[in-house]
């Protein structure tokens, strides 16, 4: 935990950006009956019935100090999916960065080996040479700032029925662009000193003889 909190204390550095990532499943829902459009003094109305159109995955990458984020919708959430997301992060989002500092939870797909399982060894090694990974502790995924962005996405974009992955991608792309244009960032205040004071139960007890 303290390792991640120390990373969050680093100053803004475009050559060594601190990026957080997380992912969440998103259920696709379609209407059974045509909604009744809104009228003056009356909101639109939807039937309580709906159909499930499957589950997709939303990958969120965000640089809090850079006031930037990227949400990508994928059909699956495998090691290969994560590896391709990291490849995009390094070669498309941050091609000029010497090293990207990546904070993510310790899901078994978020491992360096995923890059070797997806790309040739030379490419995997090159990508990893530009990546510094910091995992949150077990049961400590709340330390990933990307969770805050996913929460904002859920409240602002996903609180309605979206039937297809194509429609979801269109909606999340619009949300992403507007949030980046608004320069929304996160001012993280929880420090190592705070953790030692408020989360004493998580630290080992040293008993003196």
Residue pairs with C-beta under 8 A, 6 or more apart in sequence:
1 136
1 137
1 140
1 143
1 195
1 199
1 202
2 192
2 195
3 134
4 103
4 134
4 136
4 140
4 143
5 143
5 190
5 191
5 192
5 195
6 192
7 18
7 101
7 103
7 134
8 18
8 103
8 145
8 188
8 191
9 191
9 192
10 16
10 18
10 101
12 65
12 66
14 66
14 96
14 97
15 96
15 97
15 98
15 99
16 97
16 98
16 99
16 100
16 101
17 63
17 65
17 66
17 94
17 97
17 100
17 101
18 63
18 64
18 65
18 101
18 103
19 61
19 62
19 63
19 89
19 94
19 100
19 101
19 102
19 103
20 61
20 62
20 63
20 64
20 102
20 103
20 104
20 144
20 145
20 146
21 59
21 60
21 61
21 62
21 85
21 89
21 102
21 103
21 104
21 110
21 144
21 146
22 60
22 104
22 105
22 141
22 144
22 146
22 147
22 149
22 150
23 57
23 58
23 59
23 60
23 77
23 107
24 57
24 58
24 60
24 150
24 154
25 55
25 56
25 57
25 58
25 77
26 55
26 56
26 57
26 58
26 73
26 158
26 168
27 52
27 54
27 55
28 52
28 53
28 54
28 55
28 56
28 162
28 163
28 164
28 165
28 168
29 50
29 51
29 52
29 53
29 161
29 162
29 163
30 50
30 51
30 53
30 161
30 163
30 164
31 46
31 47
31 50
31 51
31 161
31 163
32 47
32 49
32 50
32 51
33 47
33 49
35 44
35 45
35 46
35 47
36 44
36 45
36 46
37 44
38 44
46 161
50 161
53 163
53 164
56 73
56 74
56 75
56 165
56 168
57 73
57 74
57 75
57 76
57 77
57 81
58 71
58 72
58 73
58 74
58 150
58 153
58 172
59 71
59 72
59 73
59 74
59 77
59 81
59 82
59 85
60 69
60 70
60 71
60 146
60 149
60 150
60 153
61 69
61 70
61 72
61 85
61 89
61 93
61 146
62 68
62 69
62 70
62 145
62 146
62 149
62 186
63 69
64 145
64 185
64 186
64 187
64 188
65 185
66 185
67 180
67 183
67 184
67 185
68 180
69 146
69 149
69 176
69 179
69 180
69 184
70 89
70 93
70 176
71 149
71 153
71 172
71 173
71 175
71 176
72 85
72 88
73 165
73 168
73 169
73 172
74 81
74 85
75 165
77 109
78 109
79 109
79 111
79 113
79 114
79 117
79 118
80 114
80 117
80 118
81 109
82 109
82 110
82 114
83 114
83 115
83 117
83 118
83 119
84 118
86 102
86 114
86 115
86 127
86 131
87 115
87 118
87 119
87 127
89 100
89 102
90 97
90 100
90 127
90 130
90 131
94 100
97 130
98 130
99 130
99 131
99 132
100 130
100 131
100 132
101 132
101 134
102 131
102 132
102 133
102 134
103 134
103 135
103 136
103 143
103 144
103 145
103 146
104 110
104 133
104 134
104 135
104 136
104 144
104 146
105 135
105 136
105 140
105 141
105 144
106 135
106 136
106 137
106 138
110 133
110 135
112 124
112 128
112 133
115 123
115 124
115 127
115 128
116 124
118 124
119 127
136 142
136 143
136 144
137 143
141 147
145 186
145 188
148 186
149 186
152 179
152 184
153 172
153 175
156 175
157 171
157 172
157 175
162 168
162 171
195 202
196 203
